[in-house]
Each structure stands twice: as C-alpha cells, then as structure tokens.
Amino acid sequence: MERAQKTGTLAILSIIAAIAAFISVFSGSPVLGLFLAFLSIPLGIFGLIMAASPRVSGGIMSIAGIVLGGFGLVIAILGAVGMIIF
C-alpha cells in the first residue's frame, strides 16, 4: 500500500514569505520586507530537510524559497539604504 506524497508546508510558506518580502519592499516597507526575507530562508532550509523524507515533496520549492529569500534580502537591504539616503 503506497502513500501519496504531500507537498511540504514549510516549502510553500517559504515561497509565500519571499514573495511577500518583495511586495512589501516595493510598496515602501523595506523593514517588513527584510523580516520576511529573513523568515523565508530558514523556512526553506527546514522545508528542504523535510523533503528528504519520501512522504514529503517540495525540495525544489524549498530551494526556490531560499533563492527568492536571498534575492529579497538583497532588495530589502537596498530599499532600506535608499530610504535612509533619500
């Protein structure tokens, strides 16, 4: 009897947090974007660890969440510096 794979919740949360980081930075709140980008990276790492189980899928989604979180982190830092300067 085979069990169907479930998509990892942490991988989904990682991508949602990374996308929310981009949205918050571009809507004028780089501090919230920085927090969300920091949040998406550990969520992606834990999602990747959970995806090692044969019952949980979402390894590629976790990697995408980590990469998007890294980009979001850079964008949030640049946005914060831009708000300080201007």
N, C-alpha and C positions, 0 to 999 in steps of 0.2 A: 504494500500500500504506500503510494508516494504522496508526499505532502507538497502542495503548491508553494512556490516561493512567494514571500511577501516583500514588498518594497520597503526598504528601511526608512523609518520615520525620521531619523536623525539626518539622513541624506536630503530628504525633502525640506526639513527645517533649515538646513544649511543653505540650500539654494534660495529659499524664501528670504532668509536673513540677508544674504548677499544682494539680492535684487532690491530689498527694502533699503539697504545701505546706499545703493546707487540713487534710488528715488529720493531719499532724504537729503543726500548731499546736493543733488541738483535742484531740490526745492528750497534750499537755503539753510539747512540744518546739518552742517558737517560734523558737529559733536555727536548727534544721534547716529549719523552715518558711520562715524568711527567706532562707536559702541557696537553697532550691528555688524560691521565688518569683523571686529574682534570676536564677536559671538559666532559668526558663521565658520570661522576657521576651526575652532575646537569641535563644533558640531560636525563638520565634515570629516575631521580626523576620527572622531568616535563612530561616525557612520561607516567609515572605511573599515574600522576594526570590526564592527558588527557585520559588515558584508562578507567577512571571511567565513561566516557560518554558511553552510549550504542551504539553509532555510530562508536566508535573507538576501535579497538582491539590492542593488543600488551602489555598487562600487564606483561605477563611472559617474553617477550623480554626486557621490561624495567628493570625488576628485574635482568635478566641475564646481562644486560648492567651495572647495578650498581655493581653487584658482580664482574664482569670482570674488571670494572674500579677500584675497591678496590684492587684486585689482581695486576692489572697493576701498581697501585700507589706504592704498596709494592715492586714490582720488579724494578720499576724505581728508587725508593729511594736506594735500594740495589745496583743497577747499578751505580748510581751517587757516592755512597760511595766507590764502587770498583774502579771507575775511579780516585777518589781523592787519594786513598791509593796507587794504583798501577799506 
